[in-house]
Amino acid sequence: MDLTTVLYEVTDHVATVTLNRPHAMNSFTQETLDDFSLIWHTVKEDDDVRVVVLRGAGDRAFCTGMDVREGIDRHPNVWSQTDPGECLSPKLNRVWKPLVCAVRGMAAGGAFYWLNEADIVICSQDATFFDPHVSYGLTAALEPIGLARRIPLGETLRIALLGLDERLSAARALQIGLVSEVLPGERLWERADDIARIIAAKPPAAIQGTVRAIWESLDATRTQALRTGLSYTQLGNPLGKAEVDRSSVPMGEWTLR
């Protein structure tokens, strides 16, 4: 792929995507949007890819949102403008392969386009999370709307309304379920890779069906979600069972979290 702002490599069914603008806190530009449009299309079409790890180069920031100096392309007609998430977000691009996000340093504003749609988020001990929009006189809408679907509403509102005056610590992010694990910075990328490889070793039909069923349930009533989920088991389980020898699955090897 011809990418300009990120690095992309695939090893053993894991695609590792690295935001590669550390000089600009890994903020995204129009080129980044174009890069991710291509990345999600490639990930969706390439069955050699089973899991994606997203991380940011450097130790200062995972991503601080849009690069305000370069900006992004916007249609002159306000009613024709689109959400950057249509390029950046995996689930909006109907990618049902798991996304593991490894956050080191700051994650701010538009970084939540990825965090909100990640399946697993882990972070370093020095990670901080915040949304600066209101401090600059901008309505905070798209990022907190997505965030409210994975952490308590009160926590989302606090992040959105306090803007630059407060940052969520790694410890607090763990308490409210925004992240599931906090590690020393030097171990973060290795741990994200470990998690991805554990998932990638499982039958891909079962993994992708599980991701799709759970995420699509968020936009449905309970009854409709259960009915759709049943149909996914009927379609996906025969495929998933054919991909694994049940007798070879290790029963005594597991970790306690």
Secondary structure, DSSP 8 states (H G I E B T S, - for coil): ---SSEEEEEETTEEEEEE--GGGTT-B-HHHHHHHHHHHHHHHH-TT--EEEEEESSSSEEE-SB-TTT-----SSGGG---THHHH-TGGGT--S-EEEEE-SEEEGGGHHHHTT-SEEEEETT-EEE--GGGGT----HHHHHHTTTS-HHHHHHHHHHGGG--EEHHHHHHTTS-SEEE-HHHHHHHHHHHHHHHHTS-HHHHHHHHHHHHHHTTS-HHHHHHHHHHHHHHHHHHHHHTS-GGGS-SS-----
